[in-house]
Amino acid sequence: MTAKEQLLQEAPGWSEHDAEIALRAVQREHAGGNGDEWGELSKVHEVAFGETMKRLVEEERAAGHEPW
């Protein structure tokens, strides 16, 4: 599966916030800006936190609970 195909597969489940993060990352990449080390670390944390929260919601639903 190509990266573009994977993106299209994942995107329907994304929140508006997830989409904004992805769009900003692509725009920054095309602009050639890499940010500083702390800026990049912040983005990694933001994305990882979002992915973790998404997995927790899925696990809660799978266990028959309403996500908090």
PALO-768664 format. One record per atom (N, C-alpha, C, O): residue in three letters; atom name; x, y, z. Coordinates in steps of 0.001 Angstrom, whole numbers, padded with zeros to 6 digits. Example, Ala and Ser with C-alpha at 12.3 -4.5 7.8 and 13.67 -1.06 7.14 Angstrom:
# residues 2
+------+------+---------+---------+---------+
! resn ! name !       x !       y !       z !
+------+------+---------+---------+---------+
!  Ala !    N !  013190 ! -005690 !  007800 !
!  Ala !   CA !  012300 ! -004500 !  007800 !
!  Ala !    C !  013200 ! -003300 !  007800 !
!  Ala !    O !  014236 ! -003319 !  008465 !
!  Ser !    N !  012850 ! -002250 !  007080 !
!  Ser !   CA !  013670 ! -001060 !  007140 !
!  Ser !    C !  012900 !  000030 !  007870 !
!  Ser !    O !  013409 !  001138 !  008039 !
+------+------+---------+---------+---------+
END
This chain:
# residues 68
+------+------+---------+---------+---------+
! resn ! name !       x !       y !       z !
+------+------+---------+---------+---------+
!  Met !    N !  000845 ! -001167 !  000000 !
!  Met !   CA !  000000 !  000000 !  000000 !
!  Met !    C !  000898 !  001240 !  000000 !
!  Met !    O !  001868 !  001318 !  000753 !
!  Thr !    N !  000563 !  002189 ! -000842 !
!  Thr !   CA !  001349 !  003419 ! -000889 !
!  Thr !    C !  000974 !  004315 !  000291 !
!  Thr !    O ! -000048 !  004113 !  000946 !
!  Ala !    N !  001817 !  005297 !  000541 !
!  Ala !   CA !  001539 !  006247 !  001622 !
!  Ala !    C !  000253 !  007012 !  001341 !
!  Ala !    O ! -000519 !  007292 !  002258 !
!  Lys !    N !  000023 !  007344 !  000094 !
!  Lys !   CA ! -001188 !  008089 ! -000274 !
!  Lys !    C ! -002433 !  007225 ! -000054 !
!  Lys !    O ! -003453 !  007718 !  000428 !
!  Glu !    N ! -002352 !  005957 ! -000401 !
!  Glu !   CA ! -003475 !  005046 ! -000169 !
!  Glu !    C ! -003743 !  004877 !  001325 !
!  Glu !    O ! -004893 !  004849 !  001764 !
!  Gln !    N ! -002668 !  004766 !  002094 !
!  Gln !   CA ! -002819 !  004625 !  003540 !
!  Gln !    C ! -003447 !  005881 !  004130 !
!  Gln !    O ! -004306 !  005795 !  005008 !
!  Leu !    N ! -003024 !  007042 !  003654 !
!  Leu !   CA ! -003606 !  008300 !  004118 !
!  Leu !    C ! -005103 !  008338 !  003837 !
!  Leu !    O ! -005888 !  008704 !  004712 !
!  Leu !    N ! -005498 !  007967 !  002636 !
!  Leu !   CA ! -006918 !  007970 !  002283 !
!  Leu !    C ! -007712 !  006975 !  003125 !
!  Leu !    O ! -008882 !  007208 !  003429 !
!  Gln !    N ! -007083 !  005882 !  003496 !
!  Gln !   CA ! -007747 !  004876 !  004334 !
!  Gln !    C ! -007918 !  005390 !  005765 !
!  Gln !    O ! -008955 !  005157 !  006387 !
!  Glu !    N ! -006919 !  006080 !  006282 !
!  Glu !   CA ! -006945 !  006562 !  007661 !
!  Glu !    C ! -007789 !  007824 !  007832 !
!  Glu !    O ! -008454 !  007985 !  008856 !
!  Ala !    N ! -007771 !  008708 !  006857 !
!  Ala !   CA ! -008363 !  010043 !  006988 !
!  Ala !    C ! -009840 !  010071 !  007372 !
!  Ala !    O ! -010218 !  010958 !  008138 !
!  Pro !    N ! -010695 !  009181 !  006905 !
!  Pro !   CA ! -012108 !  009291 !  007281 !
!  Pro !    C ! -012363 !  009242 !  008790 !
!  Pro !    O ! -013371 !  009773 !  009257 !
!  Gly !    N ! -011488 !  008627 !  009545 !
!  Gly !   CA ! -011662 !  008542 !  010986 !
!  Gly !    C ! -011011 !  009684 !  011757 !
!  Gly !    O ! -011115 !  009746 !  012982 !
!  Trp !    N ! -010346 !  010579 !  011052 !
!  Trp !   CA ! -009642 !  011667 !  011715 !
!  Trp !    C ! -010595 !  012752 !  012179 !
!  Trp !    O ! -011636 !  012997 !  011569 !
!  Ser !    N ! -010220 !  013387 !  013258 !
!  Ser !   CA ! -010957 !  014563 !  013725 !
!  Ser !    C ! -010503 !  015758 !  012885 !
!  Ser !    O ! -009539 !  015671 !  012125 !
!  Glu !    N ! -011203 !  016846 !  013034 !
!  Glu !   CA ! -010799 !  018075 !  012346 !
!  Glu !    C ! -009394 !  018479 !  012804 !
!  Glu !    O ! -008589 !  018954 !  012004 !
!  His !    N ! -009111 !  018291 !  014078 !
!  His !   CA ! -007794 !  018635 !  014620 !
!  His !    C ! -006700 !  017775 !  013976 !
!  His !    O ! -005635 !  018282 !  013623 !
!  Asp !    N ! -006967 !  016474 !  013826 !
!  Asp !   CA ! -005993 !  015583 !  013177 !
!  Asp !    C ! -005700 !  016065 !  011754 !
!  Asp !    O ! -004547 !  016098 !  011325 !
!  Ala !    N ! -006753 !  016436 !  011036 !
!  Ala !   CA ! -006590 !  016895 !  009656 !
!  Ala !    C ! -005770 !  018180 !  009602 !
!  Ala !    O ! -004936 !  018346 !  008713 !
!  Glu !    N ! -006001 !  019084 !  010545 !
!  Glu !   CA ! -005237 !  020333 !  010593 !
!  Glu !    C ! -003754 !  020054 !  010827 !
!  Glu !    O ! -002898 !  020682 !  010204 !
!  Ile !    N ! -003450 !  019124 !  011712 !
!  Ile !   CA ! -002055 !  018774 !  011995 !
!  Ile !    C ! -001387 !  018234 !  010733 !
!  Ile !    O ! -000281 !  018642 !  010379 !
!  Ala !    N ! -002071 !  017316 !  010064 !
!  Ala !   CA ! -001511 !  016723 !  008853 !
!  Ala !    C ! -001305 !  017783 !  007773 !
!  Ala !    O ! -000275 !  017800 !  007100 !
!  Leu !    N ! -002284 !  018662 !  007613 !
!  Leu !   CA ! -002181 !  019708 !  006596 !
!  Leu !    C ! -001014 !  020647 !  006900 !
!  Leu !    O ! -000254 !  021004 !  005999 !
!  Arg !    N ! -000872 !  021045 !  008155 !
!  Arg !   CA !  000242 !  021925 !  008520 !
!  Arg !    C !  001584 !  021249 !  008285 !
!  Arg !    O !  002536 !  021892 !  007841 !
!  Ala !    N !  001666 !  019960 !  008578 !
!  Ala !   CA !  002920 !  019232 !  008375 !
!  Ala !    C !  003303 !  019206 !  006903 !
!  Ala !    O !  004466 !  019409 !  006556 !
!  Val !    N !  002328 !  018956 !  006038 !
!  Val !   CA !  002603 !  018920 !  004601 !
!  Val !    C !  002972 !  020307 !  004091 !
!  Val !    O !  003911 !  020453 !  003309 !
!  Gln !    N !  002240 !  021322 !  004530 !
!  Gln !   CA !  002551 !  022689 !  004104 !
!  Gln !    C !  003943 !  023098 !  004556 !
!  Gln !    O !  004673 !  023741 !  003801 !
!  Arg !    N !  004324 !  022734 !  005780 !
!  Arg !   CA !  005645 !  023065 !  006300 !
!  Arg !    C !  006728 !  022343 !  005485 !
!  Arg !    O !  007779 !  022910 !  005187 !
!  Glu !    N !  006450 !  021089 !  005135 !
!  Glu !   CA !  007410 !  020316 !  004340 !
!  Glu !    C !  007616 !  020954 !  002967 !
!  Glu !    O !  008745 !  021052 !  002485 !
!  His !    N !  006535 !  021379 !  002350 !
!  His !   CA !  006633 !  022004 !  001023 !
!  His !    C !  007293 !  023375 !  001098 !
!  His !    O !  007926 !  023814 !  000138 !
!  Ala !    N !  007149 !  024048 !  002224 !
!  Ala !   CA !  007763 !  025365 !  002402 !
!  Ala !    C !  009247 !  025239 !  002730 !
!  Ala !    O !  009983 !  026225 !  002695 !
!  Gly !    N !  009681 !  024021 !  003050 !
!  Gly !   CA !  011088 !  023793 !  003348 !
!  Gly !    C !  011472 !  024099 !  004779 !
!  Gly !    O !  012651 !  024048 !  005127 !
!  Gly !    N !  010492 !  024418 !  005620 !
!  Gly !   CA !  010794 !  024730 !  007012 !
!  Gly !    C !  010833 !  023476 !  007852 !
!  Gly !    O !  009904 !  022668 !  007820 !
!  Asn !    N !  011881 !  023316 !  008585 !
!  Asn !   CA !  012014 !  022152 !  009448 !
!  Asn !    C !  011798 !  022489 !  010914 !
!  Asn !    O !  011722 !  021593 !  011755 !
!  Gly !    N !  011700 !  023782 !  011226 !
!  Gly !   CA !  011526 !  024164 !  012620 !
!  Gly !    C !  012793 !  023883 !  013398 !
!  Gly !    O !  013772 !  023362 !  012865 !
!  Asp !    N !  012753 !  024238 !  014663 !
!  Asp !   CA !  013892 !  023903 !  015498 !
!  Asp !    C !  013630 !  022569 !  016192 !
!  Asp !    O !  012558 !  021983 !  016036 !
!  Glu !    N !  014588 !  022102 !  016940 !
!  Glu !   CA !  014443 !  020790 !  017581 !
!  Glu !    C !  013241 !  020738 !  018502 !
!  Glu !    O !  012522 !  019739 !  018515 !
!  Trp !    N !  013005 !  021792 !  019275 !
!  Trp !   CA !  011890 !  021779 !  020222 !
!  Trp !    C !  010570 !  021851 !  019485 !
!  Trp !    O !  009594 !  021233 !  019910 !
!  Gly !    N !  010518 !  022587 !  018400 !
!  Gly !   CA !  009291 !  022664 !  017620 !
!  Gly !    C !  008926 !  021308 !  017044 !
!  Gly !    O !  007756 !  020926 !  017053 !
!  Glu !    N !  009895 !  020590 !  016553 !
!  Glu !   CA !  009640 !  019267 !  016004 !
!  Glu !    C !  009230 !  018297 !  017107 !
!  Glu !    O !  008338 !  017473 !  016908 !
!  Leu !    N !  009863 !  018387 !  018248 !
!  Leu !   CA !  009516 !  017524 !  019365 !
!  Leu !    C !  008080 !  017785 !  019806 !
!  Leu !    O !  007353 !  016855 !  020155 !
!  Ser !    N !  007679 !  019043 !  019791 !
!  Ser !   CA !  006317 !  019407 !  020164 !
!  Ser !    C !  005311 !  018766 !  019218 !
!  Ser !    O !  004278 !  018263 !  019660 !
!  Lys !    N !  005601 !  018780 !  017923 !
!  Lys !   CA !  004691 !  018181 !  016939 !
!  Lys !    C !  004616 !  016672 !  017122 !
!  Lys !    O !  003539 !  016084 !  017035 !
!  Val !    N !  005754 !  016050 !  017375 !
!  Val !   CA !  005768 !  014604 !  017597 !
!  Val !    C !  004895 !  014272 !  018799 !
!  Val !    O !  004107 !  013327 !  018759 !
!  His !    N !  005036 !  015043 !  019857 !
!  His !   CA !  004225 !  014820 !  021055 !
!  His !    C !  002748 !  015018 !  020741 !
!  His !    O !  001914 !  014218 !  021165 !
!  Glu !    N !  002418 !  016065 !  020012 !
!  Glu !   CA !  001024 !  016354 !  019683 !
!  Glu !    C !  000395 !  015214 !  018887 !
!  Glu !    O ! -000724 !  014790 !  019179 !
!  Val !    N !  001102 !  014728 !  017902 !
!  Val !   CA !  000583 !  013633 !  017087 !
!  Val !    C !  000487 !  012348 !  017910 !
!  Val !    O ! -000524 !  011647 !  017847 !
!  Ala !    N !  001524 !  012038 !  018673 !
!  Ala !   CA !  001513 !  010816 !  019483 !
!  Ala !    C !  000387 !  010852 !  020507 !
!  Ala !    O ! -000269 !  009836 !  020736 !
!  Phe !    N !  000151 !  012007 !  021128 !
!  Phe !   CA ! -000925 !  012142 !  022102 !
!  Phe !    C ! -002272 !  011898 !  021426 !
!  Phe !    O ! -003122 !  011188 !  021965 !
!  Gly !    N ! -002466 !  012487 !  020245 !
!  Gly !   CA ! -003723 !  012301 !  019515 !
!  Gly !    C ! -003957 !  010842 !  019151 !
!  Gly !    O ! -005071 !  010333 !  019274 !
!  Glu !    N ! -002908 !  010180 !  018706 !
!  Glu !   CA ! -003028 !  008771 !  018341 !
!  Glu !    C ! -003326 !  007916 !  019564 !
!  Glu !    O ! -004123 !  006981 !  019490 !
!  Thr !    N ! -002693 !  008229 !  020685 !
!  Thr !   CA ! -002941 !  007485 !  021922 !
!  Thr !    C ! -004379 !  007655 !  022373 !
!  Thr !    O ! -005036 !  006682 !  022743 !
!  Met !    N ! -004868 !  008876 !  022345 !
!  Met !   CA ! -006250 !  009131 !  022757 !
!  Met !    C ! -007238 !  008412 !  021831 !
!  Met !    O ! -008254 !  007893 !  022293 !
!  Lys !    N ! -006946 !  008380 !  020537 !
!  Lys !   CA ! -007807 !  007684 !  019584 !
!  Lys !    C ! -007853 !  006183 !  019913 !
!  Lys !    O ! -008921 !  005572 !  019893 !
!  Arg !    N ! -006690 !  005600 !  020213 !
!  Arg !   CA ! -006644 !  004177 !  020567 !
!  Arg !    C ! -007402 !  003896 !  021858 !
!  Arg !    O ! -008081 !  002876 !  021973 !
!  Leu !    N ! -007287 !  004805 !  022835 !
!  Leu !   CA ! -008013 !  004618 !  024088 !
!  Leu !    C ! -009520 !  004634 !  023864 !
!  Leu !    O ! -010244 !  003832 !  024453 !
!  Val !    N ! -009991 !  005535 !  023023 !
!  Val !   CA ! -011425 !  005598 !  022700 !
!  Val !    C ! -011864 !  004293 !  022046 !
!  Val !    O ! -012911 !  003745 !  022390 !
!  Glu !    N ! -011073 !  003799 !  021112 !
!  Glu !   CA ! -011400 !  002542 !  020433 !
!  Glu !    C ! -011436 !  001383 !  021425 !
!  Glu !    O ! -012324 !  000533 !  021353 !
!  Glu !    N ! -010480 !  001341 !  022350 !
!  Glu !   CA ! -010452 !  000279 !  023354 !
!  Glu !    C ! -011656 !  000359 !  024288 !
!  Glu !    O ! -012237 ! -000665 !  024647 !
!  Glu !    N ! -012028 !  001570 !  024678 !
!  Glu !   CA ! -013189 !  001752 !  025546 !
!  Glu !    C ! -014459 !  001256 !  024845 !
!  Glu !    O ! -015270 !  000546 !  025441 !
!  Arg !    N ! -014617 !  001632 !  023592 !
!  Arg !   CA ! -015799 !  001196 !  022840 !
!  Arg !    C ! -015803 ! -000320 !  022652 !
!  Arg !    O ! -016848 ! -000961 !  022761 !
!  Ala !    N ! -014636 ! -000886 !  022372 !
!  Ala !   CA ! -014538 ! -002341 !  022172 !
!  Ala !    C ! -014913 ! -003080 !  023457 !
!  Ala !    O ! -015446 ! -004188 !  023400 !
!  Ala !    N ! -014636 ! -002474 !  024613 !
!  Ala !   CA ! -014957 ! -003084 !  025887 !
!  Ala !    C ! -016404 ! -002801 !  026299 !
!  Ala !    O ! -016839 ! -003228 !  027369 !
!  Gly !    N ! -017146 ! -002086 !  025456 !
!  Gly !   CA ! -018549 ! -001807 !  025735 !
!  Gly !    C ! -018774 ! -000595 !  026619 !
!  Gly !    O ! -019857 ! -000427 !  027179 !
!  His !    N ! -017765 !  000247 !  026749 !
!  His !   CA ! -017888 !  001456 !  027581 !
!  His !    C ! -017972 !  002684 !  026704 !
!  His !    O ! -017446 !  002708 !  025591 !
!  Glu !    N ! -018633 !  003697 !  027210 !
!  Glu !   CA ! -018649 !  005002 !  026511 !
!  Glu !    C ! -017339 !  005708 !  026822 !
!  Glu !    O ! -016972 !  005839 !  027989 !
!  Pro !    N ! -016624 !  006167 !  025790 !
!  Pro !   CA ! -015353 !  006867 !  026033 !
!  Pro !    C ! -015580 !  008099 !  026911 !
!  Pro !    O ! -016610 !  008765 !  026814 !
!  Trp !    N ! -014625 !  008381 !  027746 !
!  Trp !   CA ! -014748 !  009520 !  028637 !
!  Trp !    C ! -014345 !  010725 !  027934 !
!  Trp !    O ! -014373 !  011813 !  028509 !
+------+------+---------+---------+---------+
END
